Amino acid sequence: MIKVYYIMHSCFMVELDDRYLLLDYFDKSVVSDVVEFSGCLPELNPNKYLYVFASHSHKDHWCLENLRWADSRDNIKYILSKDIRLGRNYLIRNGFDLSIKDKIQFVGSMKTYKVDDMVIETLRSTDAGVAFIVQVNGLNIYHAGDLNWWNAEGKGELYGEVYGREYKRMLKPILNRHFDLGFVVMDARMGEDGYFLGMEYFVKNIECDHIFPMHMWGQYQWIERFKKRPGIANLRDRIIDIDRENVIFEIED
């Protein structure tokens, strides 16, 4: 049994028999001027290893305070995009012992890393940092970070076309691969003509059993709207319905 915790925004935690994978957890108070998030971490089993992923440095995907968990937990590692700057002087100013770096694996785009028994691949984002592909315990997991077909309202048709070409190019390495879990951007800020573009391309072109919409800024009504789009009917069962924060989904492995 796999447990997937939807915490908030783009933050999910995957619980396996022997570990937790925490993806893009951030300080909700920092973005409270945009949305009042209420998501929080559940109580964790101290005997399970905790792997903390951050796809990039944006404040709705990463928080420096996450590093303080290592003060009370030996079985923890961080997999952080290289755009998250943690220089020596910066860490010292913020009260961290430099030994914290021993627990961090920095990752660049279009690379493959071995972290313990996990294989972690990265894709280049169309915004900042990376998208993650994690192979662990026989599972393939995709987390988009901010890799999306961005098409903001008012920016013009050419803007969306450029991002569309880049989005398709960035996903090309995984077009023929199967994923058990996928966490994919569906941002309502892109408007009626743009919120669905990245998700629709992913759903139609990449085989993924369970697809979790994310980066929705609390506007969950767009999930059902997307599932009613033409051409999605035969694929809609792959898309997980989310209607609030702090929800646990149990998936048979």
Sequence and secondary structure as in RCSB ss.txt:
>XXXX:A:sequence
MIKVYYIMHSCFMVELDDRYLLLDYFDKSVVSDVVEFSGCLPELNPNKYLYVFASHSHKDHWCLENLRWADSRDN
IKYILSKDIRLGRNYLIRNGFDLSIKDKIQFVGSMKTYKVDDMVIETLRSTDAGVAFIVQVNGLNIYHAGDLNWW
NAEGKGELYGEVYGREYKRMLKPILNRHFDLGFVVMDARMGEDGYFLGMEYFVKNIECDHIFPMHMWGQYQWIER
FKKRPGIANLRDRIIDIDRENVIFEIED
>XXXX:A:secstr
 EEEEEEETTEEEEE SSEEEEES   GGGGTTT           TTSEEEEEES S TTT  GGGGGGGGT SS
EEEEEETTS   HHHHHHTT  GGGGGGEEEE TT EEEETTEEEEEEE SSSSEEEEEEETTEEEEE TT S  
  TTS HHHHHHHHHHHHHHHGGGTT EEEEEEEE  GGG TTTTTHHHHHHHHHSEEEEEEEE  TT THHHHH
HHTSTT TTTGGGB    SSSEEEEE  
